[in-house]
Amino acid sequence: MTNNPAIEFKRVVKKFGDTTILNNLDLSVAQGEKVSIIGPSGSGKSTVLRILMTLEPIDDGVVYVAGRPLWHEKQGDVLVPAREAHLREMRKHMGMVFQQFNLFPHMTVRRNITEAPRHVLGLTQQHANERADEYLALVGLTEHADKFPRQLSGGQQQRVAIARALAMQPQIMLFDEPTSALDPELVGEVLQVIQNLASKDDLTLLLVTHEMQFARKISDRVCFFDKGEIVEQGAPDALFDTPQEPRTQAFLQR
């Protein structure tokens, strides 16, 4: 890890109508750091990831990715709202895996993975295929490259979704409850792939999860969110074994 943040939220506010989802959030994630976000439903966990992927705009504050403003651009010394071209460029730093797999049902596994590298990064078909095969091997699905999503289990589809995100070779990987839509017996295979990724020193990883033991195992730091703010954060063993805040204690006891 280095001391230069890969991700930084500075006093970020996000509202839906009259409801405040993120309340002056300050969050910094170092390059190469693995951070898990836990907390009750509605605490703002997934909104953090959706803001990073430019799926949800912010109402106040500034978000930085790789040292550059995400939702803003510099005009002289002033930050102004970002143009779509800037947002598109910034998205290339990040890959995201959602709760639902969101694979294209009419495309083979390989084509699901090669579409974005070809059309967004401009890779040739051969180069994109080679990259797809590399990441299918990484997630243990080489023999399924020519199948369609409907021919795969939920766990296999989620592993394809991870390979698809990795094929863009992002510096930052975001995971939003990646096992919540899976049958219990399929959870382990997806967690194993994420654990393998977490061992890569150069990859920044931000994980929203309800799998507490998994968060303990792979994280450098765990943040407990409630009501749109970080109530408590720290090393996994410290946060899970000796939480200091009553809200954290009550959540973990449940």
Summary of the structure (lengths in Angstrom):
residues: 254
radius of gyration: 18.4
end to end distance: 33.2
largest distance: 55.4
contacts: 817
relative contact order: 0.17
helix: 38%
strand: 28%
